[in-house]
């Protein structure tokens, strides 16, 4: 039977978000330091999930901006004609 993980995925996500917000590289080692320890195996598992979560968040932000800017670009294009 395996041991219980020291840190949850949510805790790893929070630490990764804090590192990224401070302009620091999010790596398993920087995460383990920020968390005050933990298994690199567990951190690797959670960092992969965090990276995928970040890719989806950025893509959604891109789509939202594109939708919001579409009327502006349409207006500018109509003025050029």
URLINBEL-V408470 format. One record per residue. N is the residue number from 0. RES is the residue in one small letter. PHI is phi in whole degrees, 0 to 359 (999 if undefined). PSI is psi in radians with two decimals (none if undefined). D_FIRST is the distance of its C-alpha to the first C-alpha in whole Angstrom. Layout:
BEGIN
N,RES,PHI,PSI,D_FIRST
N,RES,PHI,PSI,D_FIRST
END
This chain:
BEGIN
0,x,999,2.34,0
1,x,282,2.85,4
2,x,279,2.75,7
3,x,286,2.39,9
4,x,297,2.45,12
5,x,291,-0.60,15
6,x,232,2.47,18
7,x,278,2.89,18
8,x,300,-0.69,20
9,x,299,-0.74,23
10,x,295,-0.71,23
11,x,294,-0.73,23
12,x,300,-0.76,26
13,x,297,-0.76,28
14,x,294,-0.72,28
15,x,296,-0.74,29
16,x,299,-0.73,31
17,x,295,-0.75,33
18,x,299,-0.84,33
19,x,298,-0.71,35
20,x,296,-0.50,37
21,x,269,0.17,38
22,x,75,0.31,39
23,x,264,2.61,36
24,x,290,2.37,34
25,x,265,1.84,30
26,x,231,2.86,28
27,x,303,-0.67,25
28,x,291,-0.78,26
29,x,293,-0.58,29
30,x,293,-0.77,26
31,x,298,-0.71,24
32,x,296,-0.77,27
33,x,295,-0.59,28
34,x,277,-0.22,24
35,x,81,0.43,25
36,x,126,-3.07,22
37,x,126,2.93,18
38,x,280,2.25,16
39,x,296,-0.57,19
40,x,300,-0.82,16
41,x,295,-0.74,16
42,x,296,-0.73,19
43,x,302,-0.76,20
44,x,300,-0.80,19
45,x,286,-0.58,20
46,x,292,-0.62,24
47,x,299,-0.76,24
48,x,295,-0.70,24
49,x,295,-0.74,26
50,x,298,-0.72,29
51,x,294,-0.73,29
52,x,301,-0.74,29
53,x,294,-0.73,32
54,x,301,-0.78,34
55,x,294,-0.69,34
56,x,297,-0.77,35
57,x,295,-0.70,38
58,x,296,-0.75,39
59,x,297,-0.69,40
60,x,297,-0.74,42
61,x,301,-0.82,44
62,x,297,-0.71,44
63,x,297,-0.77,45
64,x,296,-0.73,48
65,x,299,-0.76,49
66,x,295,-0.71,50
67,x,291,-0.58,51
68,x,272,-0.25,54
69,x,304,-0.81,55
70,x,298,-0.64,58
71,x,295,-0.82,59
72,x,296,-0.65,59
73,x,296,-0.76,61
74,x,297,-0.78,63
75,x,295,-0.67,64
76,x,294,-0.66,64
77,x,290,-0.52,67
78,x,286,-0.44,69
79,x,287,-0.42,69
80,x,280,none,71
END
